[in-house]
Amino acid sequence: MAEFRKVAKYSELEEGQIAAVKIDGDRVAFYKINGQIFATFDTCTHDECSLEDFGKIEGDEVECTCHGARFKITTGEVTRPPATIPLQIYRVKIEGEDIYVEI
């Protein structure tokens, strides 16, 4: 059964930066784009590089700089190979200053 877990404070995330937290053994990456918070699995589906460590945000996409794969942050879809499998995305909600992610 899915539940929302508190993961960070809104003010802790910087615009255009990627931050990741470990939840139940999985790393979840967070993005603040135009003031909105999004969350995806932190690991590139091509070669398992961490997006927090090797990701670069361009618009509403994240590029894994290990091999150039790109993903749409809002949907997880692959927008440029070599990745072929989309990123898992997570629902996010904000309550006051707290960020919650659905696990």
Jmol script that loads the backbone (N, CA, C; Angstrom):
load data "model"
ATOM      1  N   MET A   1       0.842  -1.187   0.000  1.00  0.00           N
ATOM      2  CA  MET A   1       0.000   0.000   0.000  1.00  0.00           C
ATOM      3  C   MET A   1       0.883   1.246   0.000  1.00  0.00           C
ATOM      4  N   ALA A   2       0.589   2.161  -0.878  1.00  0.00           N
ATOM      5  CA  ALA A   2       1.397   3.372  -1.009  1.00  0.00           C
ATOM      6  C   ALA A   2       1.140   4.326   0.162  1.00  0.00           C
ATOM      7  N   GLU A   3       2.186   5.046   0.525  1.00  0.00           N
ATOM      8  CA  GLU A   3       2.077   6.057   1.568  1.00  0.00           C
ATOM      9  C   GLU A   3       3.013   7.204   1.223  1.00  0.00           C
ATOM     10  N   PHE A   4       2.701   8.380   1.760  1.00  0.00           N
ATOM     11  CA  PHE A   4       3.571   9.540   1.572  1.00  0.00           C
ATOM     12  C   PHE A   4       4.539   9.624   2.742  1.00  0.00           C
ATOM     13  N   ARG A   5       5.811   9.869   2.418  1.00  0.00           N
ATOM     14  CA  ARG A   5       6.835  10.027   3.452  1.00  0.00           C
ATOM     15  C   ARG A   5       7.491  11.384   3.321  1.00  0.00           C
ATOM     16  N   LYS A   6       7.718  12.032   4.465  1.00  0.00           N
ATOM     17  CA  LYS A   6       8.413  13.321   4.483  1.00  0.00           C
ATOM     18  C   LYS A   6       9.877  13.078   4.146  1.00  0.00           C
ATOM     19  N   VAL A   7      10.396  13.869   3.199  1.00  0.00           N
ATOM     20  CA  VAL A   7      11.767  13.648   2.745  1.00  0.00           C
ATOM     21  C   VAL A   7      12.667  14.875   2.852  1.00  0.00           C
ATOM     22  N   ALA A   8      12.085  16.068   2.846  1.00  0.00           N
ATOM     23  CA  ALA A   8      12.920  17.275   2.859  1.00  0.00           C
ATOM     24  C   ALA A   8      12.050  18.495   3.133  1.00  0.00           C
ATOM     25  N   LYS A   9      12.718  19.609   3.308  1.00  0.00           N
ATOM     26  CA  LYS A   9      12.060  20.912   3.410  1.00  0.00           C
ATOM     27  C   LYS A   9      12.174  21.596   2.045  1.00  0.00           C
ATOM     28  N   TYR A  10      11.127  22.298   1.665  1.00  0.00           N
ATOM     29  CA  TYR A  10      11.108  22.989   0.373  1.00  0.00           C
ATOM     30  C   TYR A  10      12.312  23.907   0.214  1.00  0.00           C
ATOM     31  N   SER A  11      12.654  24.627   1.268  1.00  0.00           N
ATOM     32  CA  SER A  11      13.753  25.594   1.204  1.00  0.00           C
ATOM     33  C   SER A  11      15.124  24.924   1.077  1.00  0.00           C
ATOM     34  N   GLU A  12      15.212  23.612   1.336  1.00  0.00           N
ATOM     35  CA  GLU A  12      16.484  22.899   1.219  1.00  0.00           C
ATOM     36  C   GLU A  12      16.858  22.598  -0.229  1.00  0.00           C
ATOM     37  N   LEU A  13      15.869  22.590  -1.117  1.00  0.00           N
ATOM     38  CA  LEU A  13      16.139  22.296  -2.523  1.00  0.00           C
ATOM     39  C   LEU A  13      16.362  23.594  -3.294  1.00  0.00           C
ATOM     40  N   GLU A  14      17.433  23.614  -4.075  1.00  0.00           N
ATOM     41  CA  GLU A  14      17.743  24.796  -4.880  1.00  0.00           C
ATOM     42  C   GLU A  14      17.173  24.639  -6.282  1.00  0.00           C
ATOM     43  N   GLU A  15      16.721  25.730  -6.825  1.00  0.00           N
ATOM     44  CA  GLU A  15      16.190  25.744  -8.186  1.00  0.00           C
ATOM     45  C   GLU A  15      17.242  25.212  -9.159  1.00  0.00           C
ATOM     46  N   GLY A  16      16.831  24.257 -10.008  1.00  0.00           N
ATOM     47  CA  GLY A  16      17.716  23.728 -11.034  1.00  0.00           C
ATOM     48  C   GLY A  16      18.762  22.740 -10.541  1.00  0.00           C
ATOM     49  N   GLN A  17      18.681  22.324  -9.274  1.00  0.00           N
ATOM     50  CA  GLN A  17      19.639  21.366  -8.725  1.00  0.00           C
ATOM     51  C   GLN A  17      18.953  20.016  -8.498  1.00  0.00           C
ATOM     52  N   ILE A  18      19.753  18.957  -8.414  1.00  0.00           N
ATOM     53  CA  ILE A  18      19.247  17.616  -8.144  1.00  0.00           C
ATOM     54  C   ILE A  18      19.738  17.200  -6.763  1.00  0.00           C
ATOM     55  N   ALA A  19      18.814  16.735  -5.940  1.00  0.00           N
ATOM     56  CA  ALA A  19      19.161  16.208  -4.616  1.00  0.00           C
ATOM     57  C   ALA A  19      18.519  14.838  -4.493  1.00  0.00           C
ATOM     58  N   ALA A  20      19.184  13.913  -3.815  1.00  0.00           N
ATOM     59  CA  ALA A  20      18.633  12.566  -3.673  1.00  0.00           C
ATOM     60  C   ALA A  20      18.619  12.152  -2.210  1.00  0.00           C
ATOM     61  N   VAL A  21      17.636  11.329  -1.876  1.00  0.00           N
ATOM     62  CA  VAL A  21      17.537  10.740  -0.543  1.00  0.00           C
ATOM     63  C   VAL A  21      17.268   9.248  -0.712  1.00  0.00           C
ATOM     64  N   LYS A  22      17.662   8.490   0.300  1.00  0.00           N
ATOM     65  CA  LYS A  22      17.427   7.049   0.288  1.00  0.00           C
ATOM     66  C   LYS A  22      16.136   6.766   1.046  1.00  0.00           C
ATOM     67  N   ILE A  23      15.229   6.037   0.396  1.00  0.00           N
ATOM     68  CA  ILE A  23      13.957   5.658   1.000  1.00  0.00           C
ATOM     69  C   ILE A  23      13.777   4.157   0.793  1.00  0.00           C
ATOM     70  N   ASP A  24      13.715   3.423   1.893  1.00  0.00           N
ATOM     71  CA  ASP A  24      13.539   1.963   1.824  1.00  0.00           C
ATOM     72  C   ASP A  24      14.535   1.299   0.876  1.00  0.00           C
ATOM     73  N   GLY A  25      15.773   1.744   0.889  1.00  0.00           N
ATOM     74  CA  GLY A  25      16.813   1.130   0.065  1.00  0.00           C
ATOM     75  C   GLY A  25      16.947   1.681  -1.334  1.00  0.00           C
ATOM     76  N   ASP A  26      15.990   2.481  -1.795  1.00  0.00           N
ATOM     77  CA  ASP A  26      16.060   3.080  -3.130  1.00  0.00           C
ATOM     78  C   ASP A  26      16.413   4.553  -3.005  1.00  0.00           C
ATOM     79  N   ARG A  27      17.200   5.049  -3.962  1.00  0.00           N
ATOM     80  CA  ARG A  27      17.523   6.473  -3.983  1.00  0.00           C
ATOM     81  C   ARG A  27      16.532   7.181  -4.903  1.00  0.00           C
ATOM     82  N   VAL A  28      15.938   8.246  -4.360  1.00  0.00           N
ATOM     83  CA  VAL A  28      14.961   9.048  -5.090  1.00  0.00           C
ATOM     84  C   VAL A  28      15.565  10.425  -5.313  1.00  0.00           C
ATOM     85  N   ALA A  29      15.551  10.882  -6.569  1.00  0.00           N
ATOM     86  CA  ALA A  29      16.092  12.193  -6.931  1.00  0.00           C
ATOM     87  C   ALA A  29      14.970  13.218  -6.942  1.00  0.00           C
ATOM     88  N   PHE A  30      15.273  14.418  -6.444  1.00  0.00           N
ATOM     89  CA  PHE A  30      14.310  15.519  -6.402  1.00  0.00           C
ATOM     90  C   PHE A  30      14.838  16.681  -7.227  1.00  0.00           C
ATOM     91  N   TYR A  31      13.907  17.353  -7.884  1.00  0.00           N
ATOM     92  CA  TYR A  31      14.234  18.469  -8.761  1.00  0.00           C
ATOM     93  C   TYR A  31      13.289  19.619  -8.434  1.00  0.00           C
ATOM     94  N   LYS A  32      13.803  20.836  -8.377  1.00  0.00           N
ATOM     95  CA  LYS A  32      12.952  22.027  -8.248  1.00  0.00           C
ATOM     96  C   LYS A  32      13.071  22.775  -9.568  1.00  0.00           C
ATOM     97  N   ILE A  33      11.948  22.812 -10.297  1.00  0.00           N
ATOM     98  CA  ILE A  33      11.919  23.464 -11.603  1.00  0.00           C
ATOM     99  C   ILE A  33      10.785  24.472 -11.598  1.00  0.00           C
ATOM    100  N   ASN A  34      11.125  25.740 -11.797  1.00  0.00           N
ATOM    101  CA  ASN A  34      10.138  26.830 -11.758  1.00  0.00           C
ATOM    102  C   ASN A  34       9.302  26.764 -10.476  1.00  0.00           C
ATOM    103  N   GLY A  35       9.973  26.432  -9.372  1.00  0.00           N
ATOM    104  CA  GLY A  35       9.314  26.404  -8.077  1.00  0.00           C
ATOM    105  C   GLY A  35       8.551  25.130  -7.766  1.00  0.00           C
ATOM    106  N   GLN A  36       8.405  24.249  -8.743  1.00  0.00           N
ATOM    107  CA  GLN A  36       7.697  22.988  -8.534  1.00  0.00           C
ATOM    108  C   GLN A  36       8.687  21.874  -8.214  1.00  0.00           C
ATOM    109  N   ILE A  37       8.252  20.910  -7.393  1.00  0.00           N
ATOM    110  CA  ILE A  37       9.091  19.785  -7.009  1.00  0.00           C
ATOM    111  C   ILE A  37       8.644  18.534  -7.751  1.00  0.00           C
ATOM    112  N   PHE A  38       9.616  17.821  -8.303  1.00  0.00           N
ATOM    113  CA  PHE A  38       9.380  16.551  -8.998  1.00  0.00           C
ATOM    114  C   PHE A  38      10.325  15.509  -8.426  1.00  0.00           C
ATOM    115  N   ALA A  39       9.964  14.236  -8.565  1.00  0.00           N
ATOM    116  CA  ALA A  39      10.810  13.158  -8.049  1.00  0.00           C
ATOM    117  C   ALA A  39      10.842  11.995  -9.027  1.00  0.00           C
ATOM    118  N   THR A  40      12.058  11.437  -9.218  1.00  0.00           N
ATOM    119  CA  THR A  40      12.248  10.245 -10.044  1.00  0.00           C
ATOM    120  C   THR A  40      13.206   9.312  -9.310  1.00  0.00           C
ATOM    121  N   PHE A  41      13.290   8.094  -9.796  1.00  0.00           N
ATOM    122  CA  PHE A  41      14.340   7.196  -9.336  1.00  0.00           C
ATOM    123  C   PHE A  41      15.668   7.873  -9.656  1.00  0.00           C
ATOM    124  N   ASP A  42      16.651   7.752  -8.764  1.00  0.00           N
ATOM    125  CA  ASP A  42      17.921   8.482  -8.926  1.00  0.00           C
ATOM    126  C   ASP A  42      18.887   7.824  -9.902  1.00  0.00           C
ATOM    127  N   THR A  43      18.614   6.610 -10.333  1.00  0.00           N
ATOM    128  CA  THR A  43      19.583   5.868 -11.130  1.00  0.00           C
ATOM    129  C   THR A  43      19.179   5.823 -12.601  1.00  0.00           C
ATOM    130  N   CYS A  44      20.094   6.234 -13.481  1.00  0.00           N
ATOM    131  CA  CYS A  44      19.868   6.168 -14.923  1.00  0.00           C
ATOM    132  C   CYS A  44      19.601   4.718 -15.317  1.00  0.00           C
ATOM    133  N   THR A  45      18.603   4.512 -16.147  1.00  0.00           N
ATOM    134  CA  THR A  45      18.235   3.154 -16.558  1.00  0.00           C
ATOM    135  C   THR A  45      19.183   2.566 -17.596  1.00  0.00           C
ATOM    136  N   HIS A  46      20.105   3.366 -18.109  1.00  0.00           N
ATOM    137  CA  HIS A  46      21.055   2.852 -19.095  1.00  0.00           C
ATOM    138  C   HIS A  46      22.241   2.152 -18.435  1.00  0.00           C
ATOM    139  N   ASP A  47      22.934   2.849 -17.537  1.00  0.00           N
ATOM    140  CA  ASP A  47      24.162   2.269 -16.989  1.00  0.00           C
ATOM    141  C   ASP A  47      24.296   2.498 -15.483  1.00  0.00           C
ATOM    142  N   GLU A  48      23.163   2.734 -14.828  1.00  0.00           N
ATOM    143  CA  GLU A  48      23.098   2.826 -13.373  1.00  0.00           C
ATOM    144  C   GLU A  48      23.953   3.933 -12.755  1.00  0.00           C
ATOM    145  N   CYS A  49      24.132   5.029 -13.449  1.00  0.00           N
ATOM    146  CA  CYS A  49      24.809   6.195 -12.869  1.00  0.00           C
ATOM    147  C   CYS A  49      23.801   6.986 -12.041  1.00  0.00           C
ATOM    148  N   SER A  50      24.253   7.555 -10.938  1.00  0.00           N
ATOM    149  CA  SER A  50      23.397   8.389 -10.090  1.00  0.00           C
ATOM    150  C   SER A  50      23.120   9.716 -10.791  1.00  0.00           C
ATOM    151  N   LEU A  51      21.847  10.079 -10.875  1.00  0.00           N
ATOM    152  CA  LEU A  51      21.507  11.368 -11.485  1.00  0.00           C
ATOM    153  C   LEU A  51      21.889  12.523 -10.572  1.00  0.00           C
ATOM    154  N   GLU A  52      21.890  12.292  -9.253  1.00  0.00           N
ATOM    155  CA  GLU A  52      22.345  13.345  -8.337  1.00  0.00           C
ATOM    156  C   GLU A  52      23.812  13.672  -8.624  1.00  0.00           C
ATOM    157  N   ASP A  53      24.616  12.643  -8.868  1.00  0.00           N
ATOM    158  CA  ASP A  53      26.050  12.834  -9.106  1.00  0.00           C
ATOM    159  C   ASP A  53      26.381  13.194 -10.557  1.00  0.00           C
ATOM    160  N   PHE A  54      25.647  12.617 -11.518  1.00  0.00           N
ATOM    161  CA  PHE A  54      26.000  12.768 -12.933  1.00  0.00           C
ATOM    162  C   PHE A  54      24.892  13.378 -13.780  1.00  0.00           C
ATOM    163  N   GLY A  55      23.835  13.905 -13.143  1.00  0.00           N
ATOM    164  CA  GLY A  55      22.724  14.475 -13.899  1.00  0.00           C
ATOM    165  C   GLY A  55      22.861  15.965 -14.082  1.00  0.00           C
ATOM    166  N   LYS A  56      22.284  16.445 -15.171  1.00  0.00           N
ATOM    167  CA  LYS A  56      22.280  17.879 -15.485  1.00  0.00           C
ATOM    168  C   LYS A  56      20.874  18.224 -15.976  1.00  0.00           C
ATOM    169  N   ILE A  57      20.261  19.219 -15.356  1.00  0.00           N
ATOM    170  CA  ILE A  57      18.909  19.625 -15.740  1.00  0.00           C
ATOM    171  C   ILE A  57      18.982  20.625 -16.881  1.00  0.00           C
ATOM    172  N   GLU A  58      18.169  20.364 -17.909  1.00  0.00           N
ATOM    173  CA  GLU A  58      18.006  21.298 -19.017  1.00  0.00           C
ATOM    174  C   GLU A  58      16.519  21.416 -19.291  1.00  0.00           C
ATOM    175  N   GLY A  59      15.935  22.538 -18.916  1.00  0.00           N
ATOM    176  CA  GLY A  59      14.484  22.713 -19.062  1.00  0.00           C
ATOM    177  C   GLY A  59      13.757  21.750 -18.153  1.00  0.00           C
ATOM    178  N   ASP A  60      12.902  20.890 -18.753  1.00  0.00           N
ATOM    179  CA  ASP A  60      12.179  19.893 -17.959  1.00  0.00           C
ATOM    180  C   ASP A  60      12.740  18.492 -18.180  1.00  0.00           C
ATOM    181  N   GLU A  61      14.015  18.425 -18.586  1.00  0.00           N
ATOM    182  CA  GLU A  61      14.678  17.139 -18.796  1.00  0.00           C
ATOM    183  C   GLU A  61      15.932  17.048 -17.941  1.00  0.00           C
ATOM    184  N   VAL A  62      16.308  15.797 -17.638  1.00  0.00           N
ATOM    185  CA  VAL A  62      17.567  15.546 -16.957  1.00  0.00           C
ATOM    186  C   VAL A  62      18.425  14.699 -17.897  1.00  0.00           C
ATOM    187  N   GLU A  63      19.680  15.120 -18.041  1.00  0.00           N
ATOM    188  CA  GLU A  63      20.635  14.365 -18.856  1.00  0.00           C
ATOM    189  C   GLU A  63      21.606  13.663 -17.923  1.00  0.00           C
ATOM    190  N   CYS A  64      21.808  12.369 -18.153  1.00  0.00           N
ATOM    191  CA  CYS A  64      22.835  11.631 -17.429  1.00  0.00           C
ATOM    192  C   CYS A  64      24.137  11.835 -18.198  1.00  0.00           C
ATOM    193  N   THR A  65      25.083  12.514 -17.577  1.00  0.00           N
ATOM    194  CA  THR A  65      26.312  12.857 -18.287  1.00  0.00           C
ATOM    195  C   THR A  65      27.263  11.667 -18.433  1.00  0.00           C
ATOM    196  N   CYS A  66      26.925  10.508 -17.854  1.00  0.00           N
ATOM    197  CA  CYS A  66      27.765   9.313 -18.058  1.00  0.00           C
ATOM    198  C   CYS A  66      27.807   8.935 -19.543  1.00  0.00           C
ATOM    199  N   HIS A  67      26.629   8.874 -20.204  1.00  0.00           N
ATOM    200  CA  HIS A  67      26.577   8.468 -21.605  1.00  0.00           C
ATOM    201  C   HIS A  67      25.593   9.279 -22.447  1.00  0.00           C
ATOM    202  N   GLY A  68      24.988  10.332 -21.852  1.00  0.00           N
ATOM    203  CA  GLY A  68      24.144  11.230 -22.638  1.00  0.00           C
ATOM    204  C   GLY A  68      22.665  10.899 -22.694  1.00  0.00           C
ATOM    205  N   ALA A  69      22.211   9.879 -21.985  1.00  0.00           N
ATOM    206  CA  ALA A  69      20.768   9.579 -21.979  1.00  0.00           C
ATOM    207  C   ALA A  69      20.016  10.746 -21.356  1.00  0.00           C
ATOM    208  N   ARG A  70      18.807  10.997 -21.884  1.00  0.00           N
ATOM    209  CA  ARG A  70      17.971  12.094 -21.354  1.00  0.00           C
ATOM    210  C   ARG A  70      16.576  11.569 -21.044  1.00  0.00           C
ATOM    211  N   PHE A  71      15.977  12.175 -20.007  1.00  0.00           N
ATOM    212  CA  PHE A  71      14.647  11.782 -19.557  1.00  0.00           C
ATOM    213  C   PHE A  71      13.814  13.025 -19.271  1.00  0.00           C
ATOM    214  N   LYS A  72      12.516  12.947 -19.547  1.00  0.00           N
ATOM    215  CA  LYS A  72      11.588  14.012 -19.171  1.00  0.00           C
ATOM    216  C   LYS A  72      11.304  13.838 -17.682  1.00  0.00           C
ATOM    217  N   ILE A  73      11.590  14.864 -16.890  1.00  0.00           N
ATOM    218  CA  ILE A  73      11.478  14.780 -15.437  1.00  0.00           C
ATOM    219  C   ILE A  73      10.036  14.562 -15.000  1.00  0.00           C
ATOM    220  N   THR A  74       9.078  15.149 -15.683  1.00  0.00           N
ATOM    221  CA  THR A  74       7.681  15.072 -15.254  1.00  0.00           C
ATOM    222  C   THR A  74       7.037  13.712 -15.524  1.00  0.00           C
ATOM    223  N   THR A  75       7.548  12.981 -16.513  1.00  0.00           N
ATOM    224  CA  THR A  75       6.933  11.695 -16.887  1.00  0.00           C
ATOM    225  C   THR A  75       7.889  10.513 -16.794  1.00  0.00           C
ATOM    226  N   GLY A  76       9.185  10.772 -16.769  1.00  0.00           N
ATOM    227  CA  GLY A  76      10.184   9.708 -16.759  1.00  0.00           C
ATOM    228  C   GLY A  76      10.534   9.175 -18.143  1.00  0.00           C
ATOM    229  N   GLU A  77       9.814   9.618 -19.177  1.00  0.00           N
ATOM    230  CA  GLU A  77      10.049   9.061 -20.518  1.00  0.00           C
ATOM    231  C   GLU A  77      11.450   9.380 -21.026  1.00  0.00           C
ATOM    232  N   VAL A  78      12.002   8.428 -21.791  1.00  0.00           N
ATOM    233  CA  VAL A  78      13.309   8.604 -22.422  1.00  0.00           C
ATOM    234  C   VAL A  78      13.145   9.570 -23.584  1.00  0.00           C
ATOM    235  N   THR A  79      13.978  10.608 -23.629  1.00  0.00           N
ATOM    236  CA  THR A  79      13.924  11.551 -24.743  1.00  0.00           C
ATOM    237  C   THR A  79      15.168  11.468 -25.619  1.00  0.00           C
ATOM    238  N   ARG A  80      16.203  10.751 -25.126  1.00  0.00           N
ATOM    239  CA  ARG A  80      17.397  10.531 -25.950  1.00  0.00           C
ATOM    240  C   ARG A  80      18.098   9.272 -25.459  1.00  0.00           C
ATOM    241  N   PRO A  81      18.439   8.373 -26.404  1.00  0.00           N
ATOM    242  CA  PRO A  81      19.189   7.172 -26.049  1.00  0.00           C
ATOM    243  C   PRO A  81      20.589   7.544 -25.561  1.00  0.00           C
ATOM    244  N   PRO A  82      21.328   6.641 -24.994  1.00  0.00           N
ATOM    245  CA  PRO A  82      21.204   5.196 -25.126  1.00  0.00           C
ATOM    246  C   PRO A  82      20.191   4.538 -24.201  1.00  0.00           C
ATOM    247  N   ALA A  83      19.609   5.221 -23.240  1.00  0.00           N
ATOM    248  CA  ALA A  83      18.591   4.591 -22.385  1.00  0.00           C
ATOM    249  C   ALA A  83      17.371   4.243 -23.234  1.00  0.00           C
ATOM    250  N   THR A  84      16.710   3.144 -22.882  1.00  0.00           N
ATOM    251  CA  THR A  84      15.474   2.746 -23.559  1.00  0.00           C
ATOM    252  C   THR A  84      14.335   2.551 -22.559  1.00  0.00           C
ATOM    253  N   ILE A  85      14.655   2.443 -21.276  1.00  0.00           N
ATOM    254  CA  ILE A  85      13.667   2.223 -20.226  1.00  0.00           C
ATOM    255  C   ILE A  85      13.429   3.547 -19.494  1.00  0.00           C
ATOM    256  N   PRO A  86      12.163   3.950 -19.327  1.00  0.00           N
ATOM    257  CA  PRO A  86      11.881   5.214 -18.634  1.00  0.00           C
ATOM    258  C   PRO A  86      12.287   5.163 -17.165  1.00  0.00           C
ATOM    259  N   LEU A  87      12.462   6.345 -16.581  1.00  0.00           N
ATOM    260  CA  LEU A  87      12.704   6.459 -15.148  1.00  0.00           C
ATOM    261  C   LEU A  87      11.392   6.293 -14.405  1.00  0.00           C
ATOM    262  N   GLN A  88      11.439   5.654 -13.259  1.00  0.00           N
ATOM    263  CA  GLN A  88      10.268   5.614 -12.386  1.00  0.00           C
ATOM    264  C   GLN A  88      10.071   7.010 -11.809  1.00  0.00           C
ATOM    265  N   ILE A  89       8.827   7.473 -11.810  1.00  0.00           N
ATOM    266  CA  ILE A  89       8.529   8.770 -11.190  1.00  0.00           C
ATOM    267  C   ILE A  89       7.724   8.529  -9.919  1.00  0.00           C
ATOM    268  N   TYR A  90       7.763   9.515  -9.031  1.00  0.00           N
ATOM    269  CA  TYR A  90       7.056   9.437  -7.757  1.00  0.00           C
ATOM    270  C   TYR A  90       6.157  10.656  -7.605  1.00  0.00           C
ATOM    271  N   ARG A  91       4.981  10.442  -7.044  1.00  0.00           N
ATOM    272  CA  ARG A  91       4.090  11.569  -6.743  1.00  0.00           C
ATOM    273  C   ARG A  91       4.658  12.333  -5.562  1.00  0.00           C
ATOM    274  N   VAL A  92       4.548  13.646  -5.636  1.00  0.00           N
ATOM    275  CA  VAL A  92       5.074  14.539  -4.600  1.00  0.00           C
ATOM    276  C   VAL A  92       3.933  15.427  -4.116  1.00  0.00           C
ATOM    277  N   LYS A  93       3.923  15.709  -2.821  1.00  0.00           N
ATOM    278  CA  LYS A  93       2.998  16.721  -2.296  1.00  0.00           C
ATOM    279  C   LYS A  93       3.753  17.598  -1.319  1.00  0.00           C
ATOM    280  N   ILE A  94       3.320  18.844  -1.246  1.00  0.00           N
ATOM    281  CA  ILE A  94       3.923  19.829  -0.356  1.00  0.00           C
ATOM    282  C   ILE A  94       2.878  20.201   0.690  1.00  0.00           C
ATOM    283  N   GLU A  95       3.280  20.159   1.939  1.00  0.00           N
ATOM    284  CA  GLU A  95       2.413  20.619   3.034  1.00  0.00           C
ATOM    285  C   GLU A  95       3.217  21.618   3.834  1.00  0.00           C
ATOM    286  N   GLY A  96       2.839  22.887   3.728  1.00  0.00           N
ATOM    287  CA  GLY A  96       3.617  23.943   4.360  1.00  0.00           C
ATOM    288  C   GLY A  96       5.004  23.976   3.733  1.00  0.00           C
ATOM    289  N   GLU A  97       6.029  23.754   4.539  1.00  0.00           N
ATOM    290  CA  GLU A  97       7.421  23.745   4.074  1.00  0.00           C
ATOM    291  C   GLU A  97       7.929  22.323   3.806  1.00  0.00           C
ATOM    292  N   ASP A  98       7.109  21.303   4.124  1.00  0.00           N
ATOM    293  CA  ASP A  98       7.541  19.908   4.029  1.00  0.00           C
ATOM    294  C   ASP A  98       7.224  19.278   2.677  1.00  0.00           C
ATOM    295  N   ILE A  99       8.194  18.522   2.154  1.00  0.00           N
ATOM    296  CA  ILE A  99       8.024  17.779   0.914  1.00  0.00           C
ATOM    297  C   ILE A  99       7.807  16.316   1.268  1.00  0.00           C
ATOM    298  N   TYR A 100       6.760  15.721   0.672  1.00  0.00           N
ATOM    299  CA  TYR A 100       6.443  14.314   0.868  1.00  0.00           C
ATOM    300  C   TYR A 100       6.497  13.617  -0.482  1.00  0.00           C
ATOM    301  N   VAL A 101       6.948  12.363  -0.480  1.00  0.00           N
ATOM    302  CA  VAL A 101       6.949  11.564  -1.705  1.00  0.00           C
ATOM    303  C   VAL A 101       6.156  10.287  -1.439  1.00  0.00           C
ATOM    304  N   GLU A 102       5.421   9.852  -2.463  1.00  0.00           N
ATOM    305  CA  GLU A 102       4.621   8.636  -2.334  1.00  0.00           C
ATOM    306  C   GLU A 102       5.480   7.413  -2.651  1.00  0.00           C
ATOM    307  N   ILE A 103       5.507   6.499  -1.706  1.00  0.00           N
ATOM    308  CA  ILE A 103       6.293   5.267  -1.867  1.00  0.00           C
ATOM    309  C   ILE A 103       5.349   4.083  -1.896  1.00  0.00           C
TER     310      ILE A 103
END
end "model"
wireframe off; spacefill off
backbone 0.3
color backbone group
